[in-house]
Amino acid sequence: QVQLVESGGGLVQAGGSLRLSCVVSRSIFSIDRMAWYRQAPGKQRELVASIRYGDNKNYADSVKARFTISRDSAKNTLYLQMNSLKPEDTGVYYCNALEEYGSGPVNSWGQGTQVTVSS
């Protein structure tokens, strides 16, 4: 499994910005897919954004044009730039690494970082 450590969460007013970081314990390009998930109180964890080899990026409809996922291979770090934040973006954000083996997928998770957007 991969070790993941998130940082960058906090309290911000609506309309503000935050950048989340996730440090990965080995080469980020060796991992099939990196992603950010979030979980709001009382709700299921949901996929926010993902990035695959070849820079193929996908976003949840609710964050398109506001959030940007990126990675820095030199730092083995995944980022999530969040702009124009809304109260409904509040939740715990988790970094995820997905490795796809013939025997099945293996998911690794970070500990999560809290994002709170006030109205």
N, C-alpha and C positions, 0 to 999 in steps of 0.2 A: 504494500500500500504506500500511498504518497502522504507526506506530512504537509499540512496546509495551515498557515497562520494569517488570519485577517487583521486588519486595522483600518482606521479612518472613519469609523462611525461617530455619531454625535447628535447633538440637538441643533436644528437649523430652522429658520422661519420659512414659511411657504415662499416659493420663488427663488430660494437660495440654492447653493451647490455644495456637493461633497464629493470627494474622491476616495473610494475604497481600494485597498491594496490587499493582495494575497500572495505571500511568499511561499514558493513551492520548494520541496526538499530535493528535487532533482531537475534535470533539464525539462523545461516546460514544453519543448517541442517533441519530447518523447511520449507525451500524453495525448491520447486520441481526441479528447474533448475537454475543454475547461469551461466552467460555467459559474454564474451567480444565481442563487436562489434566494427567496425571501419568505418569511413567515410572519404574518400579522397575527395579533392576539385572536384566538378563537378560530383561526382559519388554517387551511392546509398549506404546506410549503408549496411555492410555485416557482417555476422557471422564469427568470428575469431576462437573462442574456447568455448566449453561449458562443464559443469560438472553436473552430476545428482547424486542423492542419490545412494550409492553403489560404488561411485568413477568411474562412467562410464564417460569417457572423449571422446570428439570428437573435431577434428581440421579441419579447411579449408585446402585444399590441398596445398595452397601457403605458409602455415606456419608450416606444419608438419616437425618434427625433428628439428625445430628451436625455437618454442614457447612451453611453458609448463604452463598449468593452474593448480592451486592448491588452497586449502582453509585451513584456520586455524580456527578450531571451538572455541578454547579458546579466540581468538581475534575477532571472527566474521568477518573475513577478507578474501576476495578473491584476488588471485594474478595472474599476468600474467608475467612470466619470458620470455623475448624476447632476443634471442641471434642471432648472425650473421645477424644483421639488414641490410635491403636493402632500397634504396631510395623509392621503391614502397610500403614500409611499412608505409610511411608517411600518417598521417591523425589524426583525432580526435577519440580517443578510449573511448568507453562507456561501463560502467558496466550495466548489465541487470539482473533482477530477474523475473523469470516466476513462477507464482502460478496458478495451474490448479484446478479450482473449477467446480462443476457440472453445474453451470450457465455459465461457459466459462472461458477462461484464463485471467489473470490480469498481465500486464507487468509494471515493475517499472524501471526507468532509472536514472543514475547519470547525472551529469552536463557535463561530458566529460573531457578528458585530452589530450593535444596536444602532438603528437610525430612527430618529424621532423628528418629525416635521410638524411644527406648530402652525396653527392658522392665524 
